[in-house]
Amino acid sequence: MTDRSQKLDSGDVAVIRWMLGYGVSQRALGIRYGISKSHMSAIANRKIWRSVKAAADSSITAEDRFFADLQLRKRVERVKLNEQKVRRIRNLRQMGIKYSALAKRFGVTTSTIRKAAFGATWKEVQ
């Protein structure tokens, strides 16, 4: 990683693209590299640095790998629903249980319950 007072170089962008592919959030990468949300989004959406590809696995440092793994563990810890819970939510909705009651029961927002029940999220769950 370059000095934070300098702009990113192509090596940084290649590592960022690798981490995005690995599942690290744009927010976490923006903080790590000291760049704005809009700059991070532009990199992720290939509006800038178009010619730079993701770094090869073999070129990722142990420090970068550790950071990526840590970010993924944090994300997994935040997830409150899983496939089994989504199936249960869908069954309870079919039985007429209100969204608000389900939200309270599962510790998520009503919007999250609604999206899971309709299949806007958790599409892969039958």
TIDREN-493644 format. One record per residue: residue number from 1; x, y, z of N, C-alpha, C, O in turn. Coordinates in nm, 2 decimals, padded with zeros to 4 digits, m for minus. Atoms other than C-alpha are relative to their C-alpha. Last residue first. Example, Ala and Ser with C-alpha at 12.3 -4.5 7.8 and 13.67 -1.06 7.14 Angstrom:
<recs>
+-----+--------+--------+--------+--------+--------+--------+--------+--------+--------+--------+--------+--------+
! num !     nX !     nY !     nZ !    caX !    caY !    caZ !     cX !     cY !     cZ !     oX !     oY !     oZ !
+-----+--------+--------+--------+--------+--------+--------+--------+--------+--------+--------+--------+--------+
!   2 ! m00.09 ! m00.11 !  00.00 !  01.37 ! m00.11 !  00.71 ! m00.08 !  00.11 !  00.08 ! m00.03 !  00.22 !  00.09 !
!   1 !  00.09 ! m00.12 !  00.00 !  01.23 ! m00.45 !  00.78 !  00.09 !  00.12 !  00.00 !  00.19 !  00.12 !  00.07 !
+-----+--------+--------+--------+--------+--------+--------+--------+--------+--------+--------+--------+--------+
</recs>
This chain:
<recs>
+-----+--------+--------+--------+--------+--------+--------+--------+--------+--------+--------+--------+--------+
! num !     nX !     nY !     nZ !    caX !    caY !    caZ !     cX !     cY !     cZ !     oX !     oY !     oZ !
+-----+--------+--------+--------+--------+--------+--------+--------+--------+--------+--------+--------+--------+
! 126 !  00.13 !  00.05 !  00.05 ! m03.67 ! m02.26 ! m00.16 ! m00.09 ! m00.02 !  00.11 ! m00.21 ! m00.06 !  00.09 !
! 125 !  00.06 !  00.09 ! m00.10 ! m03.36 ! m02.05 ! m00.06 ! m00.14 ! m00.04 ! m00.05 ! m00.22 !  00.05 ! m00.09 !
! 124 ! m00.04 !  00.14 !  00.02 ! m03.16 ! m01.92 ! m00.36 ! m00.07 ! m00.10 !  00.10 ! m00.06 ! m00.22 !  00.08 !
! 123 !  00.07 !  00.05 !  00.11 ! m03.35 ! m01.59 ! m00.36 !  00.03 ! m00.15 ! m00.02 ! m00.05 ! m00.23 ! m00.07 !
! 122 !  00.00 !  00.15 ! m00.02 ! m03.23 ! m01.51 ! m00.01 ! m00.08 ! m00.07 ! m00.11 ! m00.15 ! m00.16 ! m00.09 !
! 121 ! m00.13 !  00.05 ! m00.05 ! m03.33 ! m01.15 ! m00.07 ! m00.01 ! m00.15 !  00.02 ! m00.12 ! m00.20 !  00.03 !
! 120 ! m00.09 ! m00.10 !  00.05 ! m03.61 ! m01.02 ! m00.29 !  00.14 ! m00.02 !  00.05 !  00.24 !  00.01 ! m00.02 !
! 119 ! m00.11 !  00.06 !  00.08 ! m03.77 ! m01.36 ! m00.22 !  00.08 !  00.11 ! m00.06 !  00.16 !  00.08 ! m00.15 !
! 118 !  00.03 ! m00.01 !  00.14 ! m04.10 ! m01.22 ! m00.10 !  00.10 ! m00.06 ! m00.09 !  00.08 ! m00.08 ! m00.21 !
! 117 !  00.13 !  00.07 !  00.03 ! m04.06 ! m01.35 !  00.26 ! m00.03 !  00.00 ! m00.15 ! m00.08 ! m00.10 ! m00.20 !
! 116 ! m00.03 !  00.14 !  00.00 ! m03.69 ! m01.24 !  00.27 ! m00.13 ! m00.08 ! m00.03 ! m00.12 ! m00.18 ! m00.10 !
! 115 ! m00.09 !  00.04 !  00.11 ! m03.77 ! m00.89 !  00.15 !  00.03 ! m00.15 !  00.00 !  00.03 ! m00.21 ! m00.11 !
! 114 !  00.08 ! m00.01 !  00.13 ! m04.06 ! m00.85 !  00.39 !  00.08 ! m00.05 ! m00.12 !  00.03 ! m00.13 ! m00.20 !
! 113 !  00.10 !  00.11 !  00.00 ! m03.86 ! m00.98 !  00.69 ! m00.07 !  00.00 ! m00.13 ! m00.09 ! m00.11 ! m00.20 !
! 112 ! m00.08 !  00.12 !  00.02 ! m03.57 ! m00.74 !  00.61 ! m00.09 ! m00.12 ! m00.01 ! m00.07 ! m00.21 ! m00.10 !
! 111 ! m00.04 !  00.00 !  00.14 ! m03.82 ! m00.45 !  00.58 !  00.08 ! m00.13 ! m00.04 !  00.06 ! m00.19 ! m00.14 !
! 110 !  00.11 !  00.05 !  00.08 ! m03.97 ! m00.54 !  00.91 !  00.03 ! m00.01 ! m00.14 ! m00.01 ! m00.10 ! m00.21 !
! 109 !  00.10 ! m00.10 !  00.03 ! m03.63 ! m00.50 !  01.07 ! m00.12 ! m00.06 ! m00.08 ! m00.10 ! m00.17 ! m00.14 !
! 108 ! m00.04 ! m00.08 !  00.12 ! m03.43 ! m00.78 !  01.23 ! m00.12 !  00.10 ! m00.03 ! m00.22 !  00.10 !  00.04 !
! 107 ! m00.10 ! m00.10 ! m00.04 ! m03.43 ! m00.96 !  01.57 !  00.05 !  00.08 ! m00.12 !  00.16 !  00.13 ! m00.13 !
! 106 ! m00.13 !  00.03 !  00.06 ! m03.60 ! m01.28 !  01.45 !  00.11 !  00.11 !  00.02 !  00.22 !  00.09 ! m00.02 !
! 105 ! m00.04 !  00.13 ! m00.03 ! m03.90 ! m01.26 !  01.68 !  00.14 ! m00.03 ! m00.05 !  00.22 ! m00.10 !  00.02 !
! 104 ! m00.04 !  00.00 ! m00.14 ! m03.93 ! m00.88 !  01.66 !  00.05 ! m00.14 !  00.04 !  00.15 ! m00.15 !  00.11 !
! 103 ! m00.12 ! m00.09 ! m00.02 ! m03.92 ! m00.89 !  01.28 !  00.04 ! m00.01 !  00.15 !  00.16 ! m00.02 !  00.17 !
! 102 ! m00.12 !  00.07 !  00.05 ! m04.16 ! m01.18 !  01.27 !  00.13 !  00.07 !  00.02 !  00.23 !  00.02 !  00.06 !
! 101 ! m00.02 !  00.10 ! m00.10 ! m04.42 ! m00.99 !  01.48 !  00.13 ! m00.09 ! m00.03 !  00.20 ! m00.13 !  00.05 !
! 100 ! m00.05 ! m00.06 ! m00.12 ! m04.38 ! m00.69 !  01.26 !  00.03 ! m00.10 !  00.11 !  00.13 ! m00.09 !  00.18 !
!  99 ! m00.14 ! m00.03 !  00.02 ! m04.42 ! m00.89 !  00.94 !  00.06 !  00.06 !  00.13 !  00.17 !  00.02 !  00.17 !
!  98 ! m00.03 ! m00.14 !  00.05 ! m04.75 ! m01.03 !  01.07 !  00.15 !  00.02 ! m00.01 !  00.23 ! m00.04 !  00.06 !
!  97 ! m00.07 ! m00.07 ! m00.11 ! m04.81 ! m01.41 !  01.11 !  00.05 !  00.13 ! m00.06 !  00.10 !  00.14 ! m00.18 !
!  96 !  00.06 ! m00.12 ! m00.04 ! m05.06 ! m01.53 !  00.85 !  00.06 !  00.09 !  00.11 !  00.01 !  00.19 !  00.15 !
!  95 !  00.09 !  00.03 ! m00.11 ! m04.97 ! m01.90 !  00.82 ! m00.07 !  00.13 !  00.05 ! m00.16 !  00.13 !  00.13 !
!  94 !  00.11 !  00.07 !  00.06 ! m04.81 ! m01.82 !  00.49 ! m00.11 ! m00.04 !  00.10 ! m00.22 ! m00.05 !  00.06 !
!  93 !  00.08 ! m00.10 !  00.08 ! m04.60 ! m01.57 !  00.67 ! m00.12 ! m00.06 ! m00.07 ! m00.22 ! m00.01 ! m00.07 !
!  92 !  00.08 ! m00.07 ! m00.09 ! m04.49 ! m01.84 !  00.92 ! m00.09 !  00.11 ! m00.07 ! m00.20 !  00.14 ! m00.03 !
!  91 !  00.11 !  00.09 ! m00.05 ! m04.38 ! m02.07 !  00.64 ! m00.09 !  00.08 !  00.10 ! m00.21 !  00.07 !  00.09 !
!  90 !  00.10 !  00.02 !  00.11 ! m04.18 ! m01.79 !  00.48 ! m00.11 ! m00.09 !  00.04 ! m00.23 ! m00.06 !  00.00 !
!  89 !  00.07 ! m00.13 !  00.02 ! m04.01 ! m01.69 !  00.81 ! m00.11 ! m00.02 ! m00.11 ! m00.22 !  00.02 ! m00.10 !
!  88 !  00.10 ! m00.01 ! m00.11 ! m03.93 ! m02.06 !  00.88 ! m00.08 !  00.13 ! m00.02 ! m00.20 !  00.13 !  00.00 !
!  87 !  00.10 !  00.09 !  00.02 ! m03.76 ! m02.09 !  00.54 ! m00.11 !  00.01 !  00.10 ! m00.23 !  00.00 !  00.07 !
!  86 !  00.08 ! m00.06 !  00.11 ! m03.57 ! m01.77 !  00.60 ! m00.11 ! m00.10 ! m00.03 ! m00.23 ! m00.05 ! m00.06 !
!  85 !  00.09 ! m00.11 ! m00.05 ! m03.46 ! m01.90 !  00.94 ! m00.09 !  00.05 ! m00.11 ! m00.21 !  00.09 ! m00.08 !
!  84 !  00.11 !  00.07 ! m00.08 ! m03.33 ! m02.23 !  00.79 ! m00.10 !  00.11 !  00.06 ! m00.22 !  00.08 !  00.06 !
!  83 !  00.10 !  00.07 !  00.09 ! m03.14 ! m02.04 !  00.52 ! m00.12 ! m00.06 !  00.08 ! m00.23 ! m00.05 !  00.04 !
!  82 ! m00.07 !  00.10 !  00.08 ! m02.97 ! m01.80 !  00.76 ! m00.11 ! m00.07 ! m00.08 ! m00.23 ! m00.04 ! m00.07 !
!  81 !  00.08 !  00.10 !  00.06 ! m03.07 ! m01.47 !  00.91 !  00.09 ! m00.11 ! m00.06 !  00.20 ! m00.08 ! m00.11 !
!  80 !  00.10 !  00.05 ! m00.10 ! m02.89 ! m01.25 !  01.16 ! m00.09 ! m00.11 ! m00.06 ! m00.15 ! m00.18 !  00.02 !
!  79 !  00.11 !  00.06 !  00.07 ! m02.57 ! m01.18 !  00.95 ! m00.09 ! m00.06 !  00.11 ! m00.05 ! m00.14 !  00.19 !
!  78 !  00.11 ! m00.10 !  00.00 ! m02.34 ! m00.95 !  01.16 ! m00.13 ! m00.06 ! m00.06 ! m00.24 ! m00.01 ! m00.04 !
!  77 !  00.05 ! m00.02 ! m00.14 ! m02.10 ! m01.23 !  01.25 ! m00.12 !  00.09 !  00.00 ! m00.21 !  00.08 !  00.09 !
!  76 !  00.07 !  00.12 ! m00.03 ! m02.06 ! m01.33 !  00.88 ! m00.06 !  00.02 !  00.14 ! m00.18 ! m00.03 !  00.17 !
!  75 !  00.12 !  00.00 !  00.08 ! m01.96 ! m00.97 !  00.79 ! m00.09 ! m00.12 !  00.04 ! m00.21 ! m00.10 !  00.06 !
!  74 !  00.08 ! m00.11 ! m00.06 ! m01.70 ! m00.95 !  01.07 ! m00.14 !  00.00 ! m00.07 ! m00.24 !  00.01 !  00.00 !
!  73 !  00.05 !  00.05 ! m00.13 ! m01.56 ! m01.29 !  00.96 ! m00.09 !  00.10 !  00.06 ! m00.19 !  00.06 !  00.12 !
!  72 !  00.11 !  00.10 !  00.03 ! m01.54 ! m01.15 !  00.60 ! m00.05 ! m00.06 !  00.13 ! m00.18 ! m00.09 !  00.14 !
!  71 !  00.12 ! m00.07 !  00.05 ! m01.35 ! m00.84 !  00.71 ! m00.12 ! m00.10 ! m00.02 ! m00.23 ! m00.07 !  00.01 !
!  70 !  00.06 ! m00.07 ! m00.11 ! m01.10 ! m01.05 !  00.91 ! m00.13 !  00.07 ! m00.04 ! m00.23 !  00.06 !  00.04 !
!  69 !  00.07 !  00.11 ! m00.08 ! m01.04 ! m01.28 !  00.61 ! m00.07 !  00.06 !  00.12 ! m00.18 !  00.02 !  00.16 !
!  68 !  00.12 !  00.05 !  00.07 ! m00.97 ! m00.98 !  00.39 ! m00.07 ! m00.10 !  00.08 ! m00.20 ! m00.09 !  00.09 !
!  67 !  00.11 ! m00.10 !  00.01 ! m00.74 ! m00.82 !  00.64 ! m00.12 ! m00.04 ! m00.06 ! m00.23 ! m00.02 ! m00.01 !
!  66 !  00.06 ! m00.01 ! m00.14 ! m00.55 ! m01.14 !  00.70 ! m00.11 !  00.10 !  00.00 ! m00.21 !  00.07 !  00.06 !
!  65 !  00.09 !  00.12 ! m00.02 ! m00.51 ! m01.19 !  00.32 ! m00.06 !  00.00 !  00.14 ! m00.18 ! m00.03 !  00.15 !
!  64 !  00.13 ! m00.03 !  00.08 ! m00.38 ! m00.83 !  00.29 ! m00.09 ! m00.12 !  00.01 ! m00.21 ! m00.09 !  00.02 !
!  63 !  00.07 ! m00.11 ! m00.07 ! m00.12 ! m00.89 !  00.57 ! m00.14 !  00.03 ! m00.07 ! m00.24 !  00.05 ! m00.01 !
!  62 !  00.07 !  00.06 ! m00.12 ! m00.02 ! m01.23 !  00.42 ! m00.08 !  00.11 !  00.08 ! m00.19 !  00.08 !  00.13 !
!  61 ! m00.08 !  00.02 ! m00.12 !  00.05 ! m01.05 !  00.10 ! m00.08 ! m00.06 !  00.11 ! m00.20 ! m00.06 !  00.11 !
!  60 !  00.06 ! m00.06 ! m00.12 ! m00.14 ! m01.11 ! m00.22 !  00.08 ! m00.03 !  00.12 !  00.11 ! m00.14 !  00.15 !
!  59 ! m00.06 ! m00.13 ! m00.03 !  00.08 ! m01.18 ! m00.52 ! m00.06 !  00.07 !  00.12 ! m00.01 !  00.18 !  00.16 !
!  58 ! m00.14 !  00.02 ! m00.04 !  00.01 ! m01.56 ! m00.54 !  00.06 !  00.14 !  00.04 !  00.17 !  00.14 !  00.11 !
!  57 !  00.00 !  00.05 ! m00.13 ! m00.37 ! m01.49 ! m00.56 !  00.15 ! m00.01 !  00.06 !  00.17 !  00.02 !  00.18 !
!  56 !  00.00 !  00.15 ! m00.01 ! m00.32 ! m01.29 ! m00.87 !  00.01 ! m00.04 !  00.14 !  00.07 !  00.03 !  00.22 !
!  55 ! m00.13 !  00.06 ! m00.03 ! m00.41 ! m00.92 ! m00.84 ! m00.01 ! m00.15 !  00.00 ! m00.12 ! m00.20 !  00.03 !
!  54 ! m00.02 !  00.05 ! m00.14 ! m00.74 ! m00.81 ! m00.99 !  00.14 ! m00.07 !  00.01 !  00.18 ! m00.13 ! m00.08 !
!  53 !  00.08 !  00.12 ! m00.03 ! m00.71 ! m00.64 ! m01.33 !  00.03 ! m00.03 !  00.15 !  00.12 !  00.02 !  00.21 !
!  52 ! m00.06 !  00.07 ! m00.11 ! m00.60 ! m00.28 ! m01.40 ! m00.09 ! m00.12 !  00.04 ! m00.21 ! m00.10 !  00.08 !
!  51 ! m00.10 !  00.10 !  00.05 ! m00.70 ! m00.15 ! m01.74 !  00.06 ! m00.09 !  00.11 !  00.12 ! m00.19 !  00.08 !
!  50 !  00.07 !  00.11 !  00.08 ! m01.02 !  00.02 ! m01.62 !  00.10 ! m00.11 ! m00.04 !  00.06 ! m00.23 ! m00.04 !
!  49 ! m00.09 !  00.11 ! m00.01 ! m00.84 !  00.23 ! m01.35 ! m00.05 ! m00.13 ! m00.08 ! m00.04 ! m00.24 ! m00.03 !
!  48 ! m00.14 ! m00.05 !  00.00 ! m01.14 !  00.45 ! m01.33 !  00.08 ! m00.13 !  00.01 !  00.04 ! m00.23 !  00.06 !
!  47 !  00.01 ! m00.13 !  00.06 ! m01.51 !  00.38 ! m01.41 !  00.14 !  00.07 ! m00.01 !  00.16 !  00.15 ! m00.09 !
!  46 ! m00.09 ! m00.02 !  00.11 ! m01.44 !  00.02 ! m01.34 ! m00.02 !  00.12 ! m00.08 !  00.00 !  00.13 ! m00.20 !
!  45 !  00.08 !  00.01 !  00.12 ! m01.74 ! m00.03 ! m01.11 !  00.08 !  00.03 ! m00.13 !  00.02 !  00.05 ! m00.24 !
!  44 !  00.07 !  00.13 !  00.00 ! m01.52 ! m00.12 ! m00.81 ! m00.08 ! m00.01 ! m00.13 ! m00.09 ! m00.12 ! m00.18 !
!  43 ! m00.10 !  00.11 !  00.02 ! m01.27 !  00.16 ! m00.88 ! m00.08 ! m00.13 ! m00.02 ! m00.06 ! m00.20 ! m00.11 !
!  42 ! m00.05 ! m00.01 !  00.13 ! m01.55 !  00.42 ! m00.92 !  00.10 ! m00.11 ! m00.04 !  00.10 ! m00.16 ! m00.15 !
!  41 !  00.11 !  00.05 !  00.09 ! m01.72 !  00.29 ! m00.61 !  00.05 !  00.01 ! m00.14 !  00.02 ! m00.08 ! m00.22 !
!  40 !  00.01 !  00.14 ! m00.01 ! m01.40 !  00.34 ! m00.41 ! m00.10 ! m00.06 ! m00.10 ! m00.07 ! m00.16 ! m00.16 !
!  39 ! m00.12 !  00.04 !  00.06 ! m01.36 !  00.70 ! m00.54 !  00.00 ! m00.16 !  00.00 !  00.04 ! m00.22 ! m00.10 !
!  38 !  00.01 ! m00.02 !  00.14 ! m01.72 !  00.77 ! m00.45 !  00.12 ! m00.05 ! m00.08 !  00.10 ! m00.11 ! m00.19 !
!  37 !  00.10 !  00.10 !  00.04 ! m01.69 !  00.62 ! m00.10 ! m00.01 !  00.01 ! m00.16 ! m00.01 ! m00.09 ! m00.22 !
!  36 !  00.15 ! m00.03 ! m00.02 ! m01.38 !  00.84 ! m00.04 ! m00.08 ! m00.12 ! m00.06 ! m00.04 ! m00.20 ! m00.13 !
!  35 !  00.06 ! m00.07 !  00.11 ! m01.02 !  00.71 ! m00.01 ! m00.15 !  00.01 !  00.02 ! m00.21 ! m00.06 !  00.10 !
!  34 !  00.01 ! m00.15 ! m00.02 ! m00.80 !  00.64 !  00.29 ! m00.06 !  00.07 ! m00.12 ! m00.02 !  00.18 ! m00.15 !
!  33 ! m00.09 ! m00.07 !  00.09 ! m00.68 !  00.29 !  00.17 ! m00.02 !  00.16 !  00.01 !  00.05 !  00.23 ! m00.06 !
!  32 ! m00.14 !  00.05 ! m00.01 ! m00.81 !  00.10 !  00.47 !  00.09 !  00.08 ! m00.09 !  00.20 !  00.11 ! m00.05 !
!  31 ! m00.07 ! m00.04 ! m00.12 ! m01.12 !  00.32 !  00.50 !  00.14 ! m00.05 !  00.01 !  00.23 !  00.03 !  00.04 !
!  30 ! m00.01 ! m00.15 !  00.00 ! m01.22 !  00.28 !  00.14 !  00.07 !  00.05 !  00.12 !  00.16 !  00.14 !  00.12 !
!  29 ! m00.11 ! m00.03 !  00.08 ! m01.15 ! m00.09 !  00.16 !  00.03 !  00.15 ! m00.01 !  00.14 !  00.19 ! m00.01 !
!  28 ! m00.12 !  00.04 ! m00.07 ! m01.39 ! m00.14 !  00.45 !  00.13 !  00.04 ! m00.08 !  00.23 !  00.08 ! m00.02 !
!  27 ! m00.01 ! m00.09 ! m00.12 ! m01.66 !  00.07 !  00.28 !  00.13 ! m00.04 !  00.07 !  00.21 !  00.05 !  00.10 !
!  26 ! m00.05 ! m00.12 !  00.05 ! m01.62 ! m00.12 ! m00.05 !  00.03 !  00.10 !  00.11 !  00.14 !  00.16 !  00.11 !
!  25 !  00.09 ! m00.11 !  00.04 ! m01.69 ! m00.44 !  00.13 !  00.08 !  00.12 ! m00.05 !  00.20 !  00.14 ! m00.01 !
!  24 ! m00.02 ! m00.11 ! m00.09 ! m01.45 ! m00.74 !  00.12 ! m00.09 !  00.12 ! m00.05 ! m00.09 !  00.14 ! m00.17 !
!  23 !  00.12 ! m00.03 ! m00.08 ! m01.60 ! m01.03 ! m00.07 !  00.02 !  00.11 !  00.10 ! m00.08 !  00.13 !  00.18 !
!  22 ! m00.01 !  00.09 ! m00.11 ! m01.29 ! m01.20 ! m00.23 ! m00.12 !  00.02 !  00.09 ! m00.16 ! m00.07 !  00.18 !
!  21 !  00.03 !  00.13 !  00.05 ! m01.37 ! m01.03 ! m00.56 ! m00.01 ! m00.10 !  00.11 ! m00.09 ! m00.20 !  00.11 !
!  20 !  00.14 ! m00.01 !  00.04 ! m01.36 ! m00.70 ! m00.38 ! m00.05 ! m00.13 ! m00.05 ! m00.16 ! m00.17 ! m00.01 !
!  19 !  00.08 !  00.00 ! m00.13 ! m01.03 ! m00.80 ! m00.22 ! m00.15 !  00.01 ! m00.03 ! m00.23 ! m00.05 !  00.04 !
!  18 !  00.00 !  00.14 ! m00.05 ! m00.88 ! m00.89 ! m00.56 ! m00.09 ! m00.01 !  00.12 ! m00.17 ! m00.10 !  00.14 !
!  17 !  00.09 !  00.08 !  00.08 ! m01.00 ! m00.56 ! m00.70 !  00.00 ! m00.14 !  00.04 ! m00.10 ! m00.21 !  00.04 !
!  16 !  00.14 ! m00.04 ! m00.03 ! m00.84 ! m00.37 ! m00.41 ! m00.10 ! m00.09 ! m00.08 ! m00.20 ! m00.14 ! m00.03 !
!  15 !  00.04 !  00.07 ! m00.13 ! m00.52 ! m00.57 ! m00.46 ! m00.14 !  00.04 !  00.04 ! m00.21 ! m00.05 !  00.09 !
!  14 !  00.01 !  00.14 !  00.03 ! m00.51 ! m00.46 ! m00.83 ! m00.03 ! m00.08 !  00.13 ! m00.11 ! m00.17 !  00.13 !
!  13 !  00.13 !  00.02 !  00.07 ! m00.59 ! m00.10 ! m00.73 ! m00.02 ! m00.15 ! m00.03 ! m00.13 ! m00.21 ! m00.02 !
!  12 !  00.10 ! m00.02 ! m00.10 ! m00.30 ! m00.09 ! m00.48 ! m00.14 ! m00.04 ! m00.06 ! m00.22 ! m00.11 !  00.00 !
!  11 ! m00.01 !  00.11 ! m00.09 ! m00.06 ! m00.23 ! m00.75 ! m00.11 !  00.00 !  00.11 ! m00.17 ! m00.10 !  00.14 !
!  10 !  00.07 !  00.12 !  00.06 ! m00.19 !  00.02 ! m01.00 !  00.01 ! m00.12 !  00.09 ! m00.08 ! m00.20 !  00.08 !
!   9 ! m00.07 !  00.04 !  00.12 ! m00.10 !  00.31 ! m00.77 ! m00.07 ! m00.12 ! m00.05 ! m00.16 ! m00.18 !  00.01 !
!   8 ! m00.02 !  00.15 !  00.02 ! m00.32 !  00.49 ! m00.53 !  00.08 ! m00.03 ! m00.12 !  00.08 !  00.05 ! m00.22 !
!   7 !  00.11 !  00.07 !  00.06 ! m00.27 !  00.86 ! m00.47 !  00.03 ! m00.15 ! m00.01 !  00.14 ! m00.19 !  00.01 !
!   6 ! m00.02 !  00.02 !  00.15 ! m00.02 !  00.98 ! m00.22 ! m00.13 ! m00.07 ! m00.06 ! m00.20 ! m00.13 !  00.02 !
!   5 !  00.00 ! m00.13 !  00.05 ! m00.09 !  01.11 !  00.14 !  00.01 !  00.00 ! m00.16 ! m00.01 !  00.10 ! m00.22 !
!   4 !  00.13 ! m00.05 !  00.01 ! m00.18 !  00.76 !  00.24 ! m00.01 !  00.14 ! m00.06 ! m00.12 !  00.18 ! m00.10 !
!   3 !  00.02 ! m00.10 ! m00.10 !  00.17 !  00.63 !  00.16 ! m00.14 !  00.07 ! m00.02 ! m00.17 !  00.10 ! m00.13 !
!   2 ! m00.08 ! m00.13 !  00.01 !  00.13 !  00.35 ! m00.08 ! m00.03 !  00.08 !  00.12 ! m00.12 !  00.06 !  00.20 !
!   1 !  00.09 ! m00.12 !  00.00 !  00.00 !  00.00 !  00.00 !  00.09 !  00.12 !  00.00 !  00.19 !  00.12 !  00.07 !
+-----+--------+--------+--------+--------+--------+--------+--------+--------+--------+--------+--------+--------+
</recs>
